[in-house]
Amino acid sequence: MTTTVKKSGISGLRAMAKKRRLGTTIFMLLLALLAFGSFAPAFAPLHSFSSSHSDLATLNSVGNERKFEIADDMFWKDGKPFQIIGGDVHYFRVLPEYWEDRLLRAKALGLNTIQTYVAWNLHEPREGQLVFEGIADIFSFLNLCQKLDLLVMLRVGPYICAEWDFGGFPAWLLAIEPAVRLRSSDRAFIDLVERWWGILLPKIVSYAYKNGGPIMMVQIENEFGSYGDDKAYLHHLAKIARKHLGDDVILYTTDGGSRENLNKGTIPGDAVFSAVDFTTGDDPWPNFKLQKEFNAPGKSPPLSTEFYTGWLTHWGELVANTDATVTATYLERILSRNGSAVLYMAHGGTNFGFYSGANTGADESDYKPDLTSYDYDAPIKESGDIDNPKYQALRRVIAKYTAAPLASVPPNNEKKAYGLIKLQKTKSLFNIIDTKYFDGVTESEDPLAMESLGQMFGFMFYVSDYKAKANGNLLFIPKVHDRGQVFISCPSDNNEEIPKYVGTIARWSNTPIRLPHTPCSSGSKIYILVENMGRINYGQYIFDKKGILSPVYLDGEPLHKWKMLPIPFHNLNEDQQINSVISDAYTNLGSSVRKNLKNRINYHPEPAFYAGHLTVDEVKDTFLSFRGWSKGVAFINGYNIGRFWPSFGPQCNLYVLAPFLHKGKNLLHEDVYRKQWKGGASDFGPSIFWWSSVSCV
């Protein structure tokens, strides 16, 4: 989008997950302002709930009688005029168990088409490691669209934007040397795209409309005119797509509704259809008139591929919302004159794990990371609720332009509040990591980026020695991506000393930090815990490596000889072994640990792990409320449900889908800075609430 500034998913994994968990438990880890996040054995690929090609024998029997085409400035489906009334629903932002539920709600809204991106980084998280299962089982999603008689507009990238980490590119592209020029005709980049599309496109060609499937249009790239002017690149993408998909599938581009964007982002002629997007409050028809100039005669049905029903929200902003009546009014201005539109979003969903992206403002340091929630103020809310004015207003408009009566509106899914959970502190990060020697450590004269060490998400721990001065030292890091928590210690004098927190250097406010004097008989140590908060997904700064990307200066001089320890997390599509550094965070959760730690949790704001138990008698959707907490990452049953940061806002609750839970005793695992709690002290540490509705702004 344009921005300025084979059994069902989780159920198929449970048998395997039980072997890795501590009993039949649900656990969640939170990372606070000074708290390190969950190191759960997280997110193995969720098994698909149906065979990728199981329905295609029946579909293909209809042969070539099916046809979707463009003529006379209209779309034609099987020889009859067709008006696209679509909406974006991204399979990777919804659990597979809920795909059909959300598609049914979209159909009841009156939609006849679903548009979705294909996220390359979801399907190839490591080079050569392909994932098409669970939440990445796009084929089952396409089968469901076919089952529900919904056509599909598939946006295959390779770049997608989507407020998704790195615009959908795999992070391992950043580790390639020499660096590839993304979104360009650079031969090294084109070769990578040819290899990826050589895997993806042959898998989806059988889902083309002509072959009995739901896909009637395929988008190449995304809003390229807002980024570059490399026609050779676009032509090469079209050539690759035609090679695998044939000549009968409509290829299309999408660009913002300005002459400059369309000049740079479209392919002249009738080989690729040029669509537009523009601000919802703009008069649509001047944009469609301009669109017509960039299509061949008779080949320009008016189409807004991103009719914005809401907007994204970054951390620290107010939650975006748009007026229901205005949104519906402008949609009717398109549909009433036989224009077509795709609602962006029909249903936003959730940026599970670490896949939320980021934007920039004036420069690279004006960094704006996205929320975990991708509710988008869409008519179908993040939790699937549809009893809202926007859904009703849009449905009333769409009903006027749909020949058949709309499907009945399903009720909201039931939710349940599970009450208060007491949490005990299990381990400090510094209890787990030997501050004198690390297993698996990398040593370098200067700090290295996360990607250079093979780590794509999570945190990186940087450690070095320095000589403390009587009046303190001044620390400055010109380029930290994205947030570094700084600690110092004097380990040679006291092996039991926990490093002391002295401040945070953030990408958006990287001012120097004064290190207090620490009288050590030998040398002092500095520890910098750097968090990857999401890669930029739009604009010129998209080549966004993570970690410390510049020299570290102490009193104006570079500090050398660094040890670096990756402390990764995992996403829904990854099946990785737990990092050895933090594996014992899940041991000794009983009273002995509580006794050992209770006396110091009030005084040491170090990163730490917390855990608590919950008994579930009836499994329903719910919300986790983080009021009073600072910053972190939450895991449930090893599933990374995303980041939280209520101390900065605006999101204070995380949506928890029922498939993450199970009946019986559950373990909630999390980690937070104790002093952020305003409540009273407890042997079990702070508390957390489970809510059945969102109440935090």
LOLUM-867944 format. One record per residue (C-alpha): residue number from 1; residue in one letter; x, y, z. Coordinates in pm, whole numbers, plus 50000, padded with zeros to 5 digits. Layout:
REM residues N
PT;NUM;A;X;Y;Z
...
REM end
This chain:
REM residues 697
PT;1;M;50000;50000;50000
PT;2;T;50103;50362;49961
PT;3;T;50237;50521;50279
PT;4;T;50387;50860;50328
PT;5;V;50542;50915;50633
PT;6;K;49790;46885;50610
PT;7;K;49553;46958;50906
PT;8;S;49471;47297;51034
PT;9;G;49745;47535;51150
PT;10;I;49806;47518;51522
PT;11;S;49617;47198;51592
PT;12;G;49851;47009;51363
PT;13;L;50151;47126;51561
PT;14;R;50035;47045;51912
PT;15;A;50164;46690;51929
PT;16;M;50509;46805;51831
PT;17;A;50494;47114;52052
PT;18;K;50407;46910;52362
PT;19;K;50745;46739;52341
PT;20;R;50921;47073;52363
PT;21;R;50708;47246;52627
PT;22;L;50716;47213;53002
PT;23;G;50418;46982;53034
PT;24;T;50092;47066;52865
PT;25;T;50137;47435;52911
PT;26;I;50073;47766;52749
PT;27;F;50350;48013;52797
PT;28;M;50412;48370;52715
PT;29;L;50720;48581;52740
PT;30;L;50722;48954;52758
PT;31;L;51009;49190;52704
PT;32;A;50991;49510;52908
PT;33;L;51156;49846;52863
PT;34;L;51454;49690;53033
PT;35;A;51334;49337;53004
PT;36;F;51451;49080;52761
PT;37;G;51181;48888;52576
PT;38;S;51065;48534;52550
PT;39;F;51302;48269;52439
PT;40;A;51041;48010;52374
PT;41;P;51098;47716;52140
PT;42;A;50864;47908;51922
PT;43;F;50671;47886;51603
PT;44;A;50738;47575;51413
PT;45;P;50556;47572;51080
PT;46;L;50185;47524;51137
PT;47;H;50067;47226;50936
PT;48;S;49828;47297;50652
PT;49;F;49467;47199;50698
PT;50;S;49419;47055;50352
PT;51;S;49626;46926;50068
PT;52;S;49758;47206;49855
PT;53;H;49621;47062;49533
PT;54;S;49347;46832;49663
PT;55;D;49061;47026;49504
PT;56;L;49220;47092;49169
PT;57;A;49124;46774;48987
PT;58;T;48761;46884;49009
PT;59;L;48844;47245;48931
PT;60;N;49047;47163;48623
PT;61;S;48770;46953;48475
PT;62;V;48601;47268;48349
PT;63;G;48899;47328;48122
PT;64;N;48927;47640;47913
PT;65;E;48558;47731;47916
PT;66;R;48632;47978;48194
PT;67;K;48772;48312;48090
PT;68;F;48847;48641;48263
PT;69;E;48950;48928;48035
PT;70;I;48951;49303;47971
PT;71;A;48773;49458;47672
PT;72;D;48575;49774;47600
PT;73;D;48711;49928;47922
PT;74;M;48536;49664;48127
PT;75;F;48620;49339;48303
PT;76;W;48452;49032;48153
PT;77;K;48395;48704;48335
PT;78;D;48284;48415;48114
PT;79;G;48159;48658;47853
PT;80;K;47961;48878;48093
PT;81;P;48053;49222;48233
PT;82;F;48200;49198;48581
PT;83;Q;48244;49468;48845
PT;84;I;48519;49392;49095
PT;85;I;48401;49463;49450
PT;86;G;48692;49327;49643
PT;87;G;48886;49351;49964
PT;88;D;49232;49271;50098
PT;89;V;49254;48980;50344
PT;90;H;49612;48864;50398
PT;91;Y;49642;48495;50477
PT;92;F;49960;48557;50679
PT;93;R;49778;48792;50920
PT;94;V;49512;48538;51017
PT;95;L;49551;48190;51164
PT;96;P;49449;47914;50919
PT;97;E;49173;47803;51157
PT;98;Y;49008;48143;51102
PT;99;W;49061;48189;50730
PT;100;E;48716;48064;50637
PT;101;D;48554;48268;50914
PT;102;R;48709;48591;50787
PT;103;L;48632;48510;50423
PT;104;L;48268;48444;50511
PT;105;R;48249;48784;50678
PT;106;A;48402;48942;50368
PT;107;K;48148;48764;50150
PT;108;A;47863;48882;50373
PT;109;L;47995;49236;50327
PT;110;G;47920;49185;49957
PT;111;L;48268;49123;49825
PT;112;N;48318;48903;49519
PT;113;T;48700;48921;49513
PT;114;I;48980;48878;49764
PT;115;Q;49316;49046;49712
PT;116;T;49622;48922;49899
PT;117;Y;49996;48965;49888
PT;118;V;50245;48679;49881
PT;119;A;50515;48745;50143
PT;120;W;50845;48606;50018
PT;121;N;51001;48625;50366
PT;122;L;50723;48410;50509
PT;123;H;50785;48134;50255
PT;124;E;51165;48145;50254
PT;125;P;51275;48265;50601
PT;126;R;51623;48121;50539
PT;127;E;51779;48091;50199
PT;128;G;51669;47763;50048
PT;129;Q;51433;47682;50339
PT;130;L;51087;47679;50182
PT;131;V;50770;47690;50392
PT;132;F;50422;47637;50246
PT;133;E;50253;47496;50555
PT;134;G;50037;47634;50832
PT;135;I;50004;48009;50814
PT;136;A;50216;47995;50496
PT;137;D;49985;47745;50324
PT;138;I;49865;47985;50059
PT;139;F;49721;47697;49854
PT;140;S;49468;47609;50121
PT;141;F;49374;47975;50139
PT;142;L;49317;47979;49763
PT;143;N;49109;47662;49790
PT;144;L;48889;47830;50048
PT;145;C;48839;48131;49820
PT;146;Q;48738;47891;49544
PT;147;K;48501;47705;49776
PT;148;L;48330;48031;49875
PT;149;D;48307;48154;49512
PT;150;L;48549;48440;49571
PT;151;L;48784;48544;49293
PT;152;V;49144;48630;49381
PT;153;M;49378;48910;49284
PT;154;L;49721;48780;49382
PT;155;R;50003;49027;49451
PT;156;V;50317;48818;49413
PT;157;G;50577;49090;49467
PT;158;P;50865;49030;49492
PT;159;Y;50821;49356;49687
PT;160;I;50483;49401;49860
PT;161;C;50517;49686;50116
PT;162;A;50206;49590;50321
PT;163;E;50348;49734;50646
PT;164;W;50525;49399;50657
PT;165;D;50885;49350;50765
PT;166;F;51125;49455;50486
PT;167;G;50834;49492;50245
PT;168;G;50815;49113;50217
PT;169;F;51179;49060;50120
PT;170;P;51364;48791;50318
PT;171;A;51607;48946;50564
PT;172;W;51886;48715;50446
PT;173;L;51908;48929;50132
PT;174;L;52077;49189;50355
PT;175;A;52363;48950;50432
PT;176;I;52464;48902;50068
PT;177;E;52799;49055;49971
PT;178;P;52839;49257;49765
PT;179;A;52501;49406;49846
PT;180;V;52227;49350;49591
PT;181;R;52032;49648;49462
PT;182;L;51675;49569;49562
PT;183;R;51387;49650;49329
PT;184;S;51617;49699;49031
PT;185;S;51746;49528;48719
PT;186;D;52068;49446;48905
PT;187;R;52153;49100;48770
PT;188;A;52221;48961;49116
PT;189;F;51875;49068;49234
PT;190;I;51699;48951;48919
PT;191;D;51859;48608;48955
PT;192;L;51719;48579;49308
PT;193;V;51372;48682;49190
PT;194;E;51385;48436;48900
PT;195;R;51473;48157;49141
PT;196;W;51194;48250;49388
PT;197;W;50928;48299;49121
PT;198;G;51049;47979;48956
PT;199;I;50935;47806;49275
PT;200;L;50620;48008;49347
PT;201;L;50455;48070;49011
PT;202;P;50446;47708;48888
PT;203;K;50267;47624;49213
PT;204;I;49993;47881;49158
PT;205;V;49935;47846;48783
PT;206;S;49688;47564;48840
PT;207;Y;49482;47808;49050
PT;208;A;49440;48045;48756
PT;209;Y;49080;48116;48657
PT;210;K;49126;47960;48315
PT;211;N;49231;47637;48488
PT;212;G;48927;47632;48715
PT;213;G;49082;47821;49004
PT;214;P;49002;48159;49162
PT;215;I;49300;48369;49045
PT;216;M;49197;48605;48769
PT;217;M;49469;48872;48806
PT;218;V;49831;48872;48926
PT;219;Q;50010;49189;49034
PT;220;I;50381;49231;48974
PT;221;E;50585;49453;49208
PT;222;N;50390;49713;49407
PT;223;E;50370;50089;49361
PT;224;F;50707;50091;49191
PT;225;G;50646;50441;49058
PT;226;S;50673;50574;49414
PT;227;Y;51021;50423;49442
PT;228;G;51215;50400;49117
PT;229;D;51223;50440;48741
PT;230;D;51374;50117;48611
PT;231;K;51162;50001;48320
PT;232;A;51400;49717;48244
PT;233;Y;51324;49573;48587
PT;234;L;50948;49587;48533
PT;235;H;50977;49433;48187
PT;236;H;51189;49154;48328
PT;237;L;50929;49080;48596
PT;238;A;50655;49066;48332
PT;239;K;50867;48829;48123
PT;240;I;50923;48592;48417
PT;241;A;50554;48597;48507
PT;242;R;50444;48524;48150
PT;243;K;50693;48238;48127
PT;244;H;50529;48058;48420
PT;245;L;50167;48179;48404
PT;246;G;50107;48197;48031
PT;247;D;49930;48467;47835
PT;248;D;49576;48423;47969
PT;249;V;49631;48552;48324
PT;250;I;49591;48929;48352
PT;251;L;49905;49089;48491
PT;252;Y;49865;49425;48661
PT;253;T;50059;49699;48834
PT;254;T;49935;49936;49103
PT;255;D;50059;50292;49143
PT;256;G;49950;50605;49323
PT;257;G;49719;50822;49116
PT;258;S;49969;51080;48993
PT;259;R;50123;51122;48649
PT;260;E;50475;51090;48788
PT;261;N;50401;50762;48966
PT;262;L;50226;50614;48666
PT;263;N;50501;50726;48430
PT;264;K;50761;50542;48636
PT;265;G;50561;50242;48756
PT;266;T;50368;50117;48452
PT;267;I;50452;49917;48141
PT;268;P;50323;50074;47818
PT;269;G;50096;49872;47593
PT;270;D;49842;49606;47678
PT;271;A;50073;49337;47819
PT;272;V;50027;49461;48176
PT;273;F;49712;49636;48303
PT;274;S;49777;49957;48499
PT;275;A;49559;50011;48806
PT;276;V;49565;50300;49050
PT;277;D;49521;50380;49417
PT;278;F;49460;50717;49579
PT;279;T;49336;50876;49898
PT;280;T;48981;50769;49979
PT;281;G;48865;51132;50011
PT;282;D;48984;51220;49659
PT;283;D;48741;51242;49369
PT;284;P;48803;50902;49209
PT;285;W;48717;50985;48849
PT;286;P;49002;51223;48762
PT;287;N;49231;50943;48882
PT;288;F;49055;50693;48658
PT;289;K;49079;50935;48365
PT;290;L;49454;50955;48423
PT;291;Q;49473;50577;48456
PT;292;K;49322;50544;48110
PT;293;E;49619;50726;47957
PT;294;F;49849;50448;48075
PT;295;N;49649;50158;47932
PT;296;A;49591;50055;47573
PT;297;P;49266;50173;47410
PT;298;G;48969;49977;47544
PT;299;K;49188;49816;47812
PT;300;S;49128;50049;48108
PT;301;P;48834;49953;48328
PT;302;P;48845;50197;48623
PT;303;L;48994;50013;48920
PT;304;S;49115;50131;49258
PT;305;T;49317;49838;49391
PT;306;E;49353;50001;49732
PT;307;F;49040;50183;49844
PT;308;Y;49146;50274;50197
PT;309;T;48893;50184;50464
PT;310;G;49129;50301;50738
PT;311;W;49498;50353;50795
PT;312;L;49801;50207;50970
PT;313;T;49921;50309;51316
PT;314;H;50278;50338;51445
PT;315;W;50391;50306;51804
PT;316;G;50352;50638;51984
PT;317;E;50067;50760;51763
PT;318;L;49694;50778;51822
PT;319;V;49505;50480;51684
PT;320;A;49402;50564;51328
PT;321;N;49033;50573;51253
PT;322;T;48826;50701;50963
PT;323;D;48464;50803;50935
PT;324;A;48227;50527;50827
PT;325;T;47988;50752;50636
PT;326;V;48266;50927;50443
PT;327;T;48427;50594;50352
PT;328;A;48096;50453;50226
PT;329;T;48013;50771;50033
PT;330;Y;48338;50763;49836
PT;331;L;48303;50392;49763
PT;332;E;47961;50462;49614
PT;333;R;48113;50731;49390
PT;334;I;48318;50454;49231
PT;335;L;48058;50177;49216
PT;336;S;47771;50398;49096
PT;337;R;47953;50465;48767
PT;338;N;48052;50102;48716
PT;339;G;48399;50146;48859
PT;340;S;48568;49869;49051
PT;341;A;48734;49889;49391
PT;342;V;48924;49671;49636
PT;343;L;48891;49764;50002
PT;344;Y;49228;49800;50173
PT;345;M;49173;49650;50420
PT;346;A;48854;49443;50434
PT;347;H;49012;49268;50733
PT;348;G;49351;49373;50865
PT;349;G;49436;49100;51113
PT;350;T;49753;49077;51321
PT;351;N;50127;49119;51262
PT;352;F;50219;48802;51448
PT;353;G;50573;48761;51577
PT;354;F;50828;49004;51439
PT;355;Y;50674;49064;51099
PT;356;S;50540;49415;51155
PT;357;G;50722;49668;50939
PT;358;A;50818;50032;50980
PT;359;N;50819;50361;50794
PT;360;T;51048;50661;50794
PT;361;G;50986;51032;50782
PT;362;A;51237;51298;50684
PT;363;D;51538;51068;50710
PT;364;E;51649;50721;50814
PT;365;S;51655;50810;51183
PT;366;D;51294;50929;51172
PT;367;Y;51192;50572;51232
PT;368;K;50825;50475;51281
PT;369;P;50769;50108;51370
PT;370;D;50423;49956;51326
PT;371;L;50199;49805;51591
PT;372;T;50143;49433;51637
PT;373;S;49777;49494;51562
PT;374;Y;49691;49550;51198
PT;375;D;49327;49624;51270
PT;376;Y;49355;49916;51026
PT;377;D;49011;50041;51133
PT;378;A;48884;49797;50869
PT;379;P;48516;49696;50857
PT;380;I;48608;49347;50979
PT;381;K;48799;49417;51298
PT;382;E;49118;49242;51409
PT;383;S;48910;49001;51619
PT;384;G;48663;48944;51335
PT;385;D;48389;49162;51487
PT;386;I;48155;49319;51235
PT;387;D;47896;49495;51452
PT;388;N;48035;49837;51370
PT;389;P;47911;50137;51166
PT;390;K;48174;50099;50894
PT;391;Y;48083;49740;50809
PT;392;Q;47715;49831;50803
PT;393;A;47762;50145;50592
PT;394;L;47983;49973;50334
PT;395;R;47747;49676;50316
PT;396;R;47450;49904;50244
PT;397;V;47638;50065;49956
PT;398;I;47765;49738;49811
PT;399;A;47417;49581;49825
PT;400;K;47296;49841;49573
PT;401;Y;47539;49715;49310
PT;402;T;47513;49340;49361
PT;403;A;47253;49151;49161
PT;404;A;47209;48862;49404
PT;405;P;47108;48919;49767
PT;406;L;47403;48940;50002
PT;407;A;47486;48650;50230
PT;408;S;47357;48678;50584
PT;409;V;47586;48847;50836
PT;410;P;47741;48600;51081
PT;411;P;47753;48687;51452
PT;412;N;48070;48798;51625
PT;413;N;48282;48517;51761
PT;414;E;48237;48466;52133
PT;415;K;48516;48588;52360
PT;416;K;48597;48509;52719
PT;417;A;48769;48690;53006
PT;418;Y;48998;48464;53210
PT;419;G;49076;48709;53490
PT;420;L;49398;48789;53670
PT;421;I;49718;48587;53644
PT;422;K;50001;48622;53896
PT;423;L;50349;48596;53749
PT;424;Q;50672;48487;53912
PT;425;K;51014;48592;53798
PT;426;T;51206;48291;53672
PT;427;K;51539;48419;53545
PT;428;S;51725;48737;53469
PT;429;L;51895;48759;53133
PT;430;F;52220;48803;53320
PT;431;N;52149;48488;53523
PT;432;I;52145;48299;53196
PT;433;I;52432;48459;53009
PT;434;D;52782;48416;53150
PT;435;T;52907;48772;53142
PT;436;K;53271;48660;53117
PT;437;Y;53241;48397;52847
PT;438;F;52973;48318;52592
PT;439;D;52913;47995;52408
PT;440;G;52857;48070;52042
PT;441;V;53003;48417;52069
PT;442;T;53143;48604;51768
PT;443;E;53438;48835;51819
PT;444;S;53515;49131;51598
PT;445;E;53716;49450;51611
PT;446;D;53398;49649;51546
PT;447;P;53027;49566;51598
PT;448;L;52859;49362;51325
PT;449;A;52501;49374;51198
PT;450;M;52257;49102;51304
PT;451;E;52220;48975;50950
PT;452;S;52596;48934;50915
PT;453;L;52579;48679;51196
PT;454;G;52286;48494;51042
PT;455;Q;52024;48639;51277
PT;456;M;51715;48785;51119
PT;457;F;51492;48878;51414
PT;458;G;51503;48932;51788
PT;459;F;51797;49077;51980
PT;460;M;52174;49100;51963
PT;461;F;52395;49127;52271
PT;462;Y;52713;49334;52228
PT;463;V;52984;49326;52498
PT;464;S;53318;49506;52529
PT;465;D;53568;49615;52794
PT;466;Y;53643;49976;52873
PT;467;K;53836;50183;53127
PT;468;A;53611;50381;53356
PT;469;K;53705;50741;53432
PT;470;A;53663;50909;53767
PT;471;N;53419;51161;53621
PT;472;G;53239;50900;53409
PT;473;N;53244;50828;53037
PT;474;L;53036;50958;52747
PT;475;L;52890;50689;52521
PT;476;F;52769;50768;52169
PT;477;I;52646;50532;51897
PT;478;P;52566;50715;51572
PT;479;K;52370;50428;51419
PT;480;V;52181;50173;51625
PT;481;H;51890;49983;51466
PT;482;D;51666;50006;51645
PT;483;R;51686;50031;52024
PT;484;G;51984;49959;52244
PT;485;Q;51964;49914;52622
PT;486;V;52299;49989;52786
PT;487;F;52438;49820;53100
PT;488;I;52775;49836;53276
PT;489;S;52942;49617;53537
PT;490;C;53264;49547;53723
PT;491;P;53270;49165;53696
PT;492;S;53635;49123;53797
PT;493;D;53561;49258;54145
PT;494;N;53231;49083;54204
PT;495;N;53137;48777;54005
PT;496;E;52780;48800;54134
PT;497;E;52725;49159;54034
PT;498;I;52433;49213;53802
PT;499;P;52515;49470;53531
PT;500;K;52360;49807;53600
PT;501;Y;52123;49970;53356
PT;502;V;52241;50319;53256
PT;503;G;52018;50420;52964
PT;504;T;51872;50351;52622
PT;505;I;51994;50470;52284
PT;506;A;51714;50464;52028
PT;507;R;51736;50504;51654
PT;508;W;51503;50803;51664
PT;509;S;51681;50981;51954
PT;510;N;52038;50853;51968
PT;511;T;52172;51113;52209
PT;512;P;52489;51033;52406
PT;513;I;52466;50858;52743
PT;514;R;52679;50942;53045
PT;515;L;52822;50625;53199
PT;516;P;52865;50668;53576
PT;517;H;53200;50597;53736
PT;518;T;53246;50233;53838
PT;519;P;53560;50188;54050
PT;520;C;53702;49859;53923
PT;521;S;54042;49717;54013
PT;522;S;54091;49611;53652
PT;523;G;53843;49697;53379
PT;524;S;53473;49764;53339
PT;525;K;53237;49596;53094
PT;526;I;52968;49751;52877
PT;527;Y;52673;49550;52752
PT;528;I;52438;49673;52479
PT;529;L;52120;49477;52413
PT;530;V;51992;49582;52069
PT;531;E;51634;49512;51962
PT;532;N;51517;49475;51603
PT;533;M;51178;49649;51604
PT;534;G;51087;49581;51242
PT;535;R;51249;49656;50909
PT;536;I;51142;49949;50695
PT;537;N;50886;49842;50437
PT;538;Y;50850;50153;50221
PT;539;G;51067;50421;50065
PT;540;Q;51432;50485;49991
PT;541;Y;51565;50349;50322
PT;542;I;51430;49998;50275
PT;543;F;51780;49844;50288
PT;544;D;51748;49828;50666
PT;545;K;52003;49616;50850
PT;546;K;51967;49566;51224
PT;547;G;52200;49592;51522
PT;548;I;52488;49835;51577
PT;549;L;52579;49965;51231
PT;550;S;52848;50218;51321
PT;551;P;53148;50246;51550
PT;552;V;53071;50286;51919
PT;553;Y;53238;50596;52059
PT;554;L;53351;50634;52418
PT;555;D;53470;50984;52505
PT;556;G;53500;51054;52133
PT;557;E;53719;50752;52054
PT;558;P;53603;50427;51886
PT;559;L;53565;50137;52124
PT;560;H;53702;49814;51974
PT;561;K;53715;49440;52047
PT;562;W;53349;49338;52067
PT;563;K;53186;49009;52152
PT;564;M;52846;48951;51997
PT;565;L;52586;48698;52097
PT;566;P;52269;48646;51891
PT;567;I;51958;48605;52106
PT;568;P;51693;48524;51846
PT;569;F;51321;48477;51859
PT;570;H;51116;48279;51614
PT;571;N;50813;48345;51398
PT;572;L;50509;48140;51307
PT;573;N;50671;47998;50995
PT;574;E;51000;47893;51158
PT;575;D;51099;47567;51323
PT;576;Q;51426;47632;51501
PT;577;Q;51602;47492;51804
PT;578;I;51591;47704;52115
PT;579;N;51902;47915;52162
PT;580;S;52139;47745;52406
PT;581;V;52208;48072;52584
PT;582;I;51854;48100;52716
PT;583;S;51736;47738;52729
PT;584;D;51747;47726;53107
PT;585;A;51504;48018;53136
PT;586;Y;51234;47753;53136
PT;587;T;51377;47540;53412
PT;588;N;51318;47560;53786
PT;589;L;50988;47744;53774
PT;590;G;50896;47635;54126
PT;591;S;50915;47793;54469
PT;592;S;51294;47772;54495
PT;593;V;51336;48012;54204
PT;594;R;51075;48241;54352
PT;595;K;51258;48241;54684
PT;596;N;51596;48310;54527
PT;597;L;51476;48601;54321
PT;598;K;51211;48773;54527
PT;599;N;51455;48984;54727
PT;600;R;51616;49147;54429
PT;601;I;51342;49197;54173
PT;602;N;51249;49527;54332
PT;603;Y;51597;49671;54292
PT;604;H;51747;49552;53964
PT;605;P;51579;49666;53644
PT;606;E;51755;49404;53433
PT;607;P;51588;49205;53156
PT;608;A;51413;48906;53310
PT;609;F;51164;48625;53254
PT;610;Y;50829;48587;53428
PT;611;A;50586;48298;53435
PT;612;G;50239;48224;53570
PT;613;H;49965;47966;53541
PT;614;L;49614;47981;53402
PT;615;T;49347;47713;53398
PT;616;V;49115;47730;53097
PT;617;D;48780;47555;53121
PT;618;E;48638;47685;52791
PT;619;V;48861;47790;52502
PT;620;K;48759;48119;52342
PT;621;D;48920;48422;52184
PT;622;T;49049;48673;52436
PT;623;F;49284;48967;52487
PT;624;L;49592;49012;52702
PT;625;S;49599;49346;52879
PT;626;F;49945;49491;52943
PT;627;R;49847;49796;53144
PT;628;G;50131;49881;53379
PT;629;W;50391;49689;53182
PT;630;S;50662;49853;52980
PT;631;K;50785;49679;52663
PT;632;G;50819;49325;52546
PT;633;V;50733;49027;52333
PT;634;A;50462;48775;52415
PT;635;F;50463;48401;52356
PT;636;I;50177;48162;52421
PT;637;N;50247;47790;52394
PT;638;G;50559;47881;52203
PT;639;Y;50364;48091;51954
PT;640;N;50493;48443;51913
PT;641;I;50183;48662;51924
PT;642;G;50379;48984;51887
PT;643;R;50532;49288;52049
PT;644;F;50374;49505;52319
PT;645;W;50471;49852;52441
PT;646;P;50188;50005;52646
PT;647;S;50423;50252;52817
PT;648;F;50459;50415;52474
PT;649;G;50120;50322;52330
PT;650;P;49876;50324;52177
PT;651;Q;49827;49946;52175
PT;652;C;49786;49808;52527
PT;653;N;49627;49470;52453
PT;654;L;49725;49179;52232
PT;655;Y;49460;48975;52056
PT;656;V;49478;48606;52151
PT;657;L;49299;48370;51914
PT;658;A;49138;48060;52061
PT;659;P;49369;47818;51873
PT;660;F;49661;47949;52080
PT;661;L;49493;47817;52396
PT;662;H;49393;47476;52518
PT;663;K;49179;47334;52795
PT;664;G;49335;47270;53131
PT;665;K;49643;47409;53300
PT;666;N;49833;47668;53099
PT;667;L;50157;47846;53169
PT;668;L;50190;48214;53094
PT;669;H;50556;48307;53045
PT;670;E;50678;48662;53029
PT;671;D;50947;48907;53125
PT;672;V;50931;49268;53239
PT;673;Y;51111;49549;53421
PT;674;R;50983;49519;53780
PT;675;K;50995;49890;53862
PT;676;Q;50748;49968;53586
PT;677;W;50477;49806;53798
PT;678;K;50277;50045;54007
PT;679;G;50115;49763;54204
PT;680;G;50237;49614;54532
PT;681;A;50525;49371;54560
PT;682;S;50450;49003;54537
PT;683;D;50647;48683;54550
PT;684;F;50494;48612;54213
PT;685;G;50586;48948;54065
PT;686;P;50338;49159;53865
PT;687;S;50004;49048;53733
PT;688;I;49843;49040;53393
PT;689;F;49477;49040;53291
PT;690;W;49292;48846;53024
PT;691;W;49012;49052;52875
PT;692;S;48729;48964;52640
PT;693;S;48727;49305;52475
PT;694;V;48970;49580;52389
PT;695;S;48943;49878;52623
PT;696;C;49283;50043;52593
PT;697;V;49345;50341;52369
REM end
